[in-house]
C-alpha cells in the first residue's frame, strides 16, 4: 500500500505562510532542493488544494526559464511526470498535464488511491493536509523548518488534532533549515 505523505516548508514557529500570505522566506536553497528531489522521486500523485495547485503551476513551465540550476530542472521533470488531483469547489479548469479536479475531499477516495497505486502520494497545502491528518490518512510528515519566526499566518499543522509522532529522520542544511521526518504512532 502506498503512503500518503504531508511535506511542508514552515517557519520555525510553524507557519507555511506569514500573516500577509507571503512565503518567499521559504524558498529552498540548492542543497535543500536536491534533498527534496530525492524525496519526491517515488511520488506518483500530488493531492492539492486550489491555492497550492496554483502556486505549484510554476513547475509546468519552469523548464523554459533560461539558466535554471540542475536541481530546479530535475524537480520540474519530477513534478510534470506525477499525476495531480486538485480539490476545489471553485476551480473551473486546470492548465497542467496529468491533472484532474475533485470537488470535495473524500477520505474514502484517498484510501482507495493509497491501496490501488504502487507509488506514494503527497498532500500539499496546509488546509487540505489538515483534513487528511484529521481523517487519519497521513502516514508520514516531512517538515522542513526554516530559520525564521514570522509570528502568525497559516499554520502548517491543524488545530485540535493530537497525534503522537515517531521521529524517523533528521537532516540539517547550510541555510539553517532542518528536515524532520515523522510517522504518526497510530499509522
Secondary structure, 3 states (H helix, E strand, C coil): CCCEEEEEEEECCCEEEECCCCCHHHCCCHHHHHHHHHHHCCEEEEEEEHHHHHHHCHHHHHHHCCCCCHHHHHHHHHHHHCEEEEECCCCCCCCCCCEEEECCCCHHHHHHHHHHCCCEEEEECHHHHHHHHHCCCCCEEEEEEECCCCCCEEECCCCCCCCCEEEEEEEECCCCCEEEEEEECCC
